[in-house]
Amino acid sequence: MKQNPYGKVPVLVDGDGVIYESAVINEYLEEKFPQVQLMPADLLERAKVRIWIDFLNTRVHPAASDIAHNRAPEKARERMRQHLLALDNAMAGKDYLVEHYSLADITFIPFYTRRERYGTVIDGTYPNLKRWGEALSARPQVAPTL
């Protein structure tokens, strides 16, 4: 793909600009449309959102990819189990990763909706993750896209 030097999707074309990488596109859109706040105003809370986005993009998604492409699948499944446990623990008693619905939660949605493709079951083993994923998928902005 000539618009993305990484050869991946998504790519966002806005006027003469080309933006790629999901996390960068998400932040760009959040800043371009400030009436829909998906990043906290508080700098420490913003940093927490970015930490969770990094966790999802550098840990969960790569483990999922390794499982889907049969690359050291047993090791990948163990990594995935550890990552899901960490997320489940983080979601205990909470509706969102950081105080309010944010880009961190949005970053989880693609994995959650494709979990079967990755051979991942989110059931009573991860009750907080299951509750959170179901709630995210049911959001009026998300449900029609699934």
C-alpha positions in Angstrom: 0.0 0.0 0.0 1.7 3.2 -1.2 0.0 5.5 1.3 1.3 3.5 4.3 5.0 2.6 4.3 4.2 -0.2 6.7 1.9 -1.7 4.1 -1.0 -2.0 6.6 -4.4 -0.6 7.2 -6.0 1.6 8.3 -5.0 4.7 6.5 -6.8 8.0 6.9 -6.6 10.6 4.1 -7.7 14.0 5.2 -7.3 16.7 2.5 -3.6 16.5 1.4 -2.6 14.6 4.6 -2.2 10.9 5.0 -2.2 9.4 8.5 -1.6 5.8 9.4 -1.3 3.6 12.4 -4.5 3.1 14.4 -3.4 4.9 17.6 -2.2 7.9 15.7 -5.4 8.1 13.6 -7.5 7.8 16.8 -5.7 10.7 18.5 -5.8 12.8 15.3 -9.6 12.3 15.1 -10.0 13.0 18.8 -8.1 16.3 18.4 -9.9 17.3 15.1 -13.3 16.7 16.6 -12.9 18.0 20.2 -16.6 18.0 20.9 -16.3 14.2 21.4 -13.7 14.0 24.1 -12.0 10.6 24.1 -8.9 11.7 26.0 -9.1 13.1 29.6 -8.2 16.7 30.2 -5.9 15.7 33.1 -2.4 15.0 31.9 -1.8 12.0 34.2 -5.1 10.5 33.1 -4.1 11.1 29.4 -0.8 9.3 30.1 -2.7 6.3 31.6 -4.8 6.1 28.4 -1.7 6.1 26.3 -0.1 3.4 28.6 -3.2 1.1 28.0 -3.2 1.8 24.3 0.5 0.8 24.2 -0.3 -2.3 26.3 -3.0 -3.4 23.8 -1.0 -2.6 20.7 2.4 -4.0 21.9 1.2 -7.0 24.0 -2.4 -8.2 23.3 -2.5 -7.6 19.5 1.0 -9.2 18.8 0.1 -12.3 20.9 -3.2 -12.5 19.0 -1.3 -12.2 15.7 1.1 -15.0 16.8 -1.8 -17.3 17.7 -3.7 -16.5 14.4 -0.5 -17.2 12.3 0.6 -20.2 14.3 3.9 -18.6 15.4 5.0 -20.4 18.6 1.3 -20.8 19.4 1.8 -22.3 22.9 4.0 -19.4 24.0 1.6 -16.9 22.4 -1.4 -18.4 24.2 0.4 -18.2 27.5 1.3 -14.5 26.8 -2.3 -13.9 25.9 -3.5 -15.5 29.1 -1.2 -13.2 31.1 -2.3 -10.1 29.2 -6.0 -11.0 29.6 -5.5 -11.6 33.4 -3.8 -8.2 33.7 -6.8 -6.5 31.8 -9.3 -8.5 33.8 -7.7 -7.3 37.1 -7.5 -3.7 35.8 -11.2 -3.8 35.0 -12.4 -5.0 38.4 -15.1 -2.7 39.7 -14.7 -0.3 36.7 -16.6 0.5 33.6 -13.6 1.8 31.7 -9.8 1.4 31.8 -9.4 5.0 32.8 -12.1 7.0 34.6 -14.3 7.7 31.5 -14.7 6.0 28.0 -11.6 6.8 26.1 -9.3 5.8 23.3 -7.9 3.0 25.5 -11.3 1.3 25.5 -11.7 1.9 21.8 -8.4 0.2 21.2 -9.7 -3.0 22.8 -12.8 -3.3 20.7 -11.2 -4.7 17.5 -9.5 -7.4 19.5 -12.6 -8.3 21.5 -14.8 -8.5 18.4 -12.2 -10.8 16.7 -11.3 -12.9 19.7 -12.5 -16.1 18.1 -10.2 -15.6 15.2 -7.4 -15.5 17.7 -8.6 -18.7 19.4 -9.3 -16.7 22.5 -12.3 -17.3 24.8 -13.4 -14.6 27.1 -15.8 -16.2 29.6 -16.1 -16.6 33.3 -12.4 -17.0 33.6 -12.2 -13.2 32.8 -15.5 -11.9 34.2 -14.5 -8.3 34.2 -13.1 -8.5 30.7 -16.3 -10.2 29.5 -18.5 -7.6 31.1 -16.4 -4.7 29.7 -16.2 -6.2 26.2 -19.9 -6.8 26.0 -20.6 -3.3 27.2 -18.2 -1.8 24.7 -19.7 -3.9 21.8 -23.2 -2.8 22.8 -22.5 0.9 22.7 -24.7 2.7 20.1 -21.7 3.9 18.2 -20.1 0.4 18.0 -23.0 -2.1 17.7 -24.0 -1.1 14.2 -20.4 -1.5 12.9 -20.1 -5.1 14.0 
